Amino acid sequence: MVGLALALLASTSPALAQDYDVLIRGGTVYDGSGAPGRSADVAIQGDRIVAVGTIPATATAKTTVDARGKIVAPGFIDPHSHAAPNIQTPELAPALPMLYQGITTLFANPDGGGPADLAPQIADLRTNTPGVNVALMIGHNAVRAAVMGNVDRHASPEEQAKMEGLVTAAMKLGAFGLSDGPFYIPAKYSNTAEIVGLAKAASAFPHAFYESHIRDEGNYDIGVVAAVEEVITVAREAKIPGVVTHIKVLGPQVWGKSAEVIAHIDKARAAGVQVWADQYPYTASGSSLMASLVPGWAQEGGADALAKRLEDPAMRARIRAEMVPNLARRAGPHAIQIRAYKADPSLDGKRLDEVGAIMQLEPLDAAIEMLKKGGAPTVSFNMSDKDVEAFMRQGWTMTSTDGGLPPFGKTAEHPRAYGAFPRKLRNYVLDKPVIPMAQAIHAATGLPAKVFDVVDRGALRKGAFADVIVFDPKTVRDTATYEKPHAYAQGMDYVFVNGRAALVAGKPVAARFGRVLLRGE
């Protein structure tokens, strides 16, 4: 009896209260589920959350964070990041633009890109230890290029089998799903049957998904509604969740079609097809001169082949004629900003009409001269606020950046690389309440964790990995602009990655604590 009494005393005595590695006290906790915020403490031991709730005042910790007046949430998950391959290098592995946004996990190789063999990429990431967790997808464009090159034709049965084999091999290595970009070459030259076959290869693995930069986000050819329907078809036939990535309706000719796209997705979901979307909170997109302006047939073979075609006067005239309506789809020459023109970096950041004036050429002819020298990535100002807000309100829409990981201060990067997540909080939750805070945090945490089966992340609960952020709703904001894109976001006071503080009092630490996340691990 005496022993039992002593045991009970030990389990309840404040004098013997738990000692933690990290104790976050007094914040408003949004747990990532979509539930409203509540006042609670969060305790971390090792790389896991061990308590969420009222923790006795007698508890101690190596690190205590006073979160009064702040919001405590799971670390954000970016389902569409162009951080690779730069994050695989020692110089950019810290991933500071992500940490300043509160991103603790990102998915690499979107739009069908990345390598066809993921093994070297995984090795690079492990060697250089990223500052955030990195999950990988296998890209349709990558496997098609590896098997067929950039040819404008459908795959033969043998080629289809080889592509499916590469997808299977990547899934076995730990890829989470299949990414696609049939707007870009060479996947532009595929048909739906080819995509379904690759998606079926992925769906043989538990919790796989299919994510697509759809074939047409405007009215280039099949139109945005039909392109969304292609994702629905792939999801239904391959029995796999489908994600319309960076969902938008692009170009003045299709503004307002968000309602029709939403209706199609809702109808598919009501019929039992798993369809989701992600979105970055900007009215400007990012692409390239070639993908935005050049007809698909002329892109066959890539930039070098296009440059040769443009040297032929008759071919140039034909290509130019087909570029005219494409420029209108992008809202004209002033709506296109050059991001990184290697042949003449002095043009970086300038609009296409400005480039034309500098070259003393019509804007389209200036674009052609740039294409002859390799082209350039672009920012295009071609969306409406009403459509952005309509997609954002949907319960099936996640938040993403679609941002790269550039060397700080170099190239005219899209500001989404530095500011997407804080911008959504500032502009669409706090200043203009398009959606409530609970939905915004769910869209950045619990929802992508569910869609992509990121086990034990995206949630503030006992047993989850300790990817935790503490931010100030009064100061959180993006500071990157289209004119000055290299500017870190503000307001993230603490960012914990796998239980370790990567951002402390708004400043990064030297060490890196991210992991390579592989499906099934």
N, C-alpha and C positions, 0 to 999 in steps of 0.2 A: 504493500500500500504506500509506504514511504517513497519507494522508487517511482511509482506511478504519479504521485503528487509532484515529485521533483521534475519528472518529464513534462507534465502539464505546465508547470511554472516556467520551464525553459522555453516552451513553445509559445508562450503568451507574454513573457516579460519584456517590457520596453528596453530594459537594460541589455537584453540580448537581441535587439532588433537587427535586421538584415543589413549587411554592408554591401553596397553595389559598386560597380565600376562607374556608372553614370546615373545620375538622378536628375530628371527634368521636372521641376516643380511649378505648379500653379498656372500652367498654360491652358488655353482652350484647345481641347483635343478633338480633332476630326480624324476618325479612325480609318477612313478610306472606304467605308461601306456605303456612304451616302447618307448616313445618319447625321443629325445635327451635332454641332459642337457641344462639348460639355467640359466643365472644369475638372481636371484630373492631373495626376502625376504619372510619369513614365519612368520605369527603372530598367536599366540595361546591365546585363552581366555577360561578359565575353561578347559574342556576336549575335546574341539574342535578346529580345525584349522579355523580361521576366515578370513584369507587373505593370498594369495600367489601372489607375483608380486612386483611392486615398491611401497614401503611404505614410505611416506614422512619422511624426516629427523627429523621433529618435533615430530614424534610419540615417545611415551615413553613406558616403560615396567618395570615390577618388576625385570625381568631377561632378559638381552640382551646378545646374543651369537654372537661373531664375527666369522663368518664362511668363511671369505675370504680364498681362497685356499683350502677349504674343500668341500665335497659333502654332500648335504642334501637330504635325501630320506625318504620314509615311513619306519616304523619299519618292520623288516623282519618277515615273517610268515613261521613257520616250520610245514609242513604238516605231518611229521612223527617223533614223539618224544617219547622216552621212559622215560620222566621225571617222570611220575607217576609210582609207588605211592610215591616216595621220595618227590616230590613237595608238597604233602599233609601233610608233617611234618613241625613243626616249624623250625627245624634246616636247612632244605634245601629249604623251600619255597622261599627264596630270589632269587633262580635260577640264581646265578651269572654267570655260564658258558654261559647261554643264553644271558644275558644282555651284556656281553663283546663281543659277536658276533653280537650284534645289533638286536637280536630276541626279539620281543615284544608280539608275539602271537604264541602259539604252539598247535598242535593237539595231544592229548593223546590217549592211548589204541590202538596202531597200531598192525599189524600182527595178528589180530583176538584176541588180548589179552585184559587185563583189567577185571573188574568185570562184572558179568551178570546183576547185579542190580546197576545202576549208582547213586542211591540216596545217599548212604553213601559217595561215592567219592565226589559228589557235596558238601555235607555237610562239609567234611574235607577241601576241597579247600576254601570254604567260611569262615570257622573258622580260617584258617591259612593265608589267604590273600596272594596269590602268587605274586612274583615279576614281573611276566609277565601274559598276558591274557592266559587263558587255555580253549580250546574247546575240547569236548569229542566225541569219536566215541564209538559204541557198537560192540564188537568183536564176530565173528563167533565161534572161539575156546572157548570163555567164555560161550556162551549160549549152545554150544554143550556139553561142560563138565558139565554144570549145569543140563542138561536134561539127558545125556546119559553116562557121565563119559568118560574115555579114551578107549572106545571099538572100535575094528576094524570091523565095519559093517556099512551098510547104515541105515539111520533113518527109523523108521516105520511112517506111516501117522500120528499117534498120537504124536510121538516125533517131527516130523516136525512141526506140529501145535503148540506144546509147544514152540519150538525154535522161530518160527515166532511171537508168542505172546510176548516172551521176547524182541525181536527186536522192536516190536510195542510199548511196554511199555517204552523202552529206548528212542525211538524217541519222545514219548509224554513228556518225562522228559526234552528233549532238546538236545539229541544227534544229531550231524550234519549228520552222515552217518554210514554205515556199514563197518567195517574193517575185513579183512580176512587174514588167513595165512595157506593155505592148504599144505604148505611145512612142517608145524609143526603138531604134534598131539594135539587134536583129529581131527581137520579139515582135516588132511591128509586122513582120512578115509571116507570123504564125496565124493559124486559125484556132477557133475555140476548141476543136477536138484535140489539138496538140496540147493546149493548156490543161484540159481536163485530164489527159493522160499523165501529165507531170504532177498534177494535184492528187491524182489517185496514188501515185507512187509515194507522195508525202503522207497521204491519209492512212497508209498502212501502219503508220507509227502513232501511238496514242497522243492525243491532244495537239496534233499538228494543225496548221492553219494555212490559208492562202491569202496573201496580201497583194493588192494590185494598184499601181499607178495606171488607171484605166486607159483604154485605147483612145478615148477622145473625151476631153473635159469641156469641150466647147461645141463647135459645129464643123470641125475639120472634115470628117467623112461620115462615120456612122452616127455621130451625135452623142452627147453626154448621157442621155437617158438609155439609149441602146448599149452604151459602154458599161453603165452600171448593171444593166440586165445581163451582160456577159459574165460579170462577177457572180451574180446570183445563179446563173446557169452552172458555172464551175462549182460553186458551193453545193448546189443541189445534186449534180451528177456525181461529183467526187465524194459527197457526204463529208464535207469539210467546212469549218467556219470560213467565211469569206470577208475580207476587209477592204473597203474602198478607201485607199490611203489618201491622205491630204485632200479630202473631199472638197469639191468646189464646182462652180459653174463659171467657166472662163470665157470672158469676152462679152462686150456689150450686146451682141446678138442673142445671147442666151441668158442674160440677167433675168432673174425671176423664176428660172426653171428649177430652183431649189425645191419648190413645192412639189413639182412632178417627181423629182428624184426621191424626195422623202416619201412620197406616196408609194412609189415602186418598192422601196426598201421595207416600208411598213407592211405592205401586202405580202412580200416574201417571208418576212418574219412571222406574220400571222399564219402562214402556211407551213411553218416549221423549219424554214431554212435559216440557218444561223448567218446573219449578215450584220456587219459592224462597219464603223468608219473611224478614221482619225482626222484631225484638222489642226492646222496652225492658224493663229488668230491675226492674220494680216490680209489686206486686200491686194497684195502684190504676190505673184508667184515667182518661182525660180526655174530657169531652164537653160537653154543655150540657143544661140543664133540658128544653128542647124536644125535642131528639133522644133523650134518655134516657127521658122519661116520656110524651110526647104521642103518641097513635096517628098513624100516617102520614097518614091521610086528613085529619086536622085540621091538619096542618102545611102543607097546600096554600096557596100564596100567601105563605108566610113568617110572620114574627113579627107583623106588623101585622094580617094576616088572622086569625091565631089569636086575637089580643087581641080582635078584634070578635066572634068566635064565643063567646069566654068571657063576653062581656057578656050573651049570651042565656041565660036560666036553663035552658031545656030543653037547649040545646046544651052548656052547661057541665056539666050533670048527666051527659050522655052521655059527654063527654070525660073527666070525672072517673072515671066507672066503668071506663073502659078504661085509665086511668092506674094503677089499683090493682095489677093484675098486673105492670105495668112497674116500679113501685116495688119490688115483691118481686124482680124480676129484677136490680135494682140493689142488692139485699141490704138494703133498708129505708132509712128516713129518716136514720139515723145514719151510713150508708155514703156519703152524698152531701154533699160540701163545696162551698160556694159560692166561686167564684174571683174574680169581678169583676162585682158588681151595680151598674150605673151609677146606678140610681134611689136607692140607699142604700148607699154604700160601707162603712158601719159593719157590714154583714152579711158582708163579704168574710172568708173563712177560717172561717166558722161552718158547722156541720152543719145539715142541713135540719130535724132535730128541734129544734135550738136556735133556728133561725129561727122555727119554729112557736111555740115557747114565748114568744119575744119579741113575736110578732104576736098571741099568744093565739088561735091557730088550730091545727087539725089540720095536720100537716106537708104533706099533699097540698093542702089549701086555701091554705096559705102559698105553696106552689109555684105554684098557680094565680094568686094575687095578684101574684107576681113575674113570671109569664108575661104578665100583662096589661100590665106595664110594661117589656116587652122581654126578659124572661128573663135568664139568666146562664150563662156557662161554668161547668163543674163538674169536680170530682175525685170519682171513684167507687171505693170500696174493695170490689172485687167479684171478685178472682181468688185462686187458691190457689197457695201456694209450689210444690207438687208439679207442677202444670201448667206454671208458669213454668220450672222446672228441666227438665222433660221436653222442652219446645220448645227450650230453650237447648242441649241436648246434640246436637241434630241438625246434621249437617254442612252442611245447606242453610239454616241460620238465620243471618242477619246481625244486627248490633247497630244499633239506631237510638235516637233520643231521642223523637220525636214531640213535641218541645218547641218552645215559642215563643221569641221574643227580646224579653222585656218590658223596660220601663224599670226599672232596678234599684230594688228596694224598693216597687214599686207592683203592686197586685193580689195575690191569693192564688194565685200561679202553681203549677203542678205542679212538684215538685222535679226532675223529669226534664230540665227545661230547663237546669238547672245541673249535673246530676250523673250522667246515665245511664251514660256510658262508664266513668268512674272507679268508679262503684258496682259495675258488673259485675266489674271487675278486683279490687276490694276484697272484695266479698261472695261472689262465685261462683268466684273463681280462687284468691285468696290466703288468705282466712279459711276458707271452706267450699269445698273444691275440687270444684265441680260439673263444671268443664271445665278442661283444662290451659291454661297461658298461651299456648302456640302457637296453640291453637284460638281462644282469645278474640281474639288479635290478628288472626288470619286473618279472623275474622268481622267485624272492624271495618275491614279494609284490603283484602287481596287478593281476598276473596270479593265485596264490593260492586263493586270495580273490574272484576272479571270479569263479574258479572251485568249491570252497567250500562254496560260498555265504556268505562270512564274510562281513557283511554289514558295509559300511562306514569305512573300514580299507584297508590297502594296497594301499592307494592313498594320495598324497599331493594335496588337493584341499579344497576349502572353504566348510565347513560343515562336513568334515570327522573327525573321532576321531583323536586326536593329539598323535598318535603313530609315533614319528619322531626321526630319527637318524642323527647325524652329524659326519662324519668320514674323516680322513685324507688319501687321496690316496697314499701319500708318505710313510706312516707308517703302514697302515692296513695290518695285516698278522696274520696267525695262528702261534702259538709257540709250540703247543702240538705235540709230536712225539710218535711213537709206543714204543720207549724205555722209554720216559718220558712224559706220556700222560697228567699229571695233570699240565697244564700250560694255563693260560687265554690268549685269543687272545688280540691283540694290535690294536690301531688305532681308536677305537670308542671313540670320545671325549665326546659326549652327546647322551644319550638315554632318550627320553621322552615316558612315558607310561601313556596313558589317560591324557596327558597334564602336567604330573608331571615329574620332572627330576629324573630319577633313576640312571643315570650315569652322573657325573659332572666332566669335565676336566679329563676324563678317570678313575674316582674313583666312586665306588658305594656309595649311601646314605643308611642310616639305614632303612628308611621307605620303604614300599612295596605298589605298586599302581596297580597291576594287577587285573583282574576281571575274574569271571567264565562266559564264553560266552555260551549261550544256543541258539539253533536254533530258529529263529523266534522272538528273543528278540532284 
